[in-house]
Amino acid sequence: MLSERGASMPGRLRLRLDLETATPTSDGAGGSTLSWSLVATLSADVMPTQARERSIGEGLGDLVTHRITIRHRSDVAPGDRFRRGARVFRIRGLTDPQEDGRYLVCLCEEEGAP
């Protein structure tokens, strides 16, 4: 899909997202908690791809996935996340769709989706 609109992609990167990375922090009881740090604020295109129910414990919850396109960066990895206000998108996978180093497509799950 990116190749179909490649020339117009910069105009589609219209949303601002914060890229965050996790750092484990000792909790003082032998375990650790994740502390999230801002890496950068980026322009992005966010496209919902799927919504379905999934089992969570003994109940059901929503799973909403998105394809988020940004300009290529070497410091983005699965496990990082994007934030837009109260919405959080956990990065599950990455791809460079044209393999030219211009764009990075992040396959994400929205945390706490309604």
Rosetta blueprint (number, residue, H / E / L):
1 M L
2 L L
3 S L
4 E L
5 R L
6 G H
7 A H
8 S H
9 M H
10 P H
11 G H
12 R H
13 L L
14 R L
15 L E
16 R E
17 L E
18 D E
19 L E
20 E E
21 T E
22 A E
23 T E
24 P E
25 T E
26 S E
27 D L
28 G L
29 A L
30 G L
31 G L
32 S E
33 T E
34 L E
35 S E
36 W E
37 S E
38 L E
39 V E
40 A E
41 T E
42 L E
43 S E
44 A E
45 D E
46 V E
47 M E
48 P E
49 T E
50 Q E
51 A E
52 R E
53 E E
54 R E
55 S E
56 I E
57 G L
58 E L
59 G E
60 L E
61 G E
62 D E
63 L E
64 V E
65 T E
66 H E
67 R E
68 I E
69 T E
70 I E
71 R E
72 H L
73 R L
74 S L
75 D L
76 V L
77 A L
78 P L
79 G L
80 D L
81 R E
82 F E
83 R E
84 R E
85 G L
86 A L
87 R E
88 V E
89 F E
90 R E
91 I E
92 R E
93 G E
94 L E
95 T E
96 D L
97 P L
98 Q L
99 E L
100 D L
101 G L
102 R L
103 Y E
104 L E
105 V E
106 C E
107 L E
108 C E
109 E E
110 E E
111 E E
112 G L
113 A L
114 P L
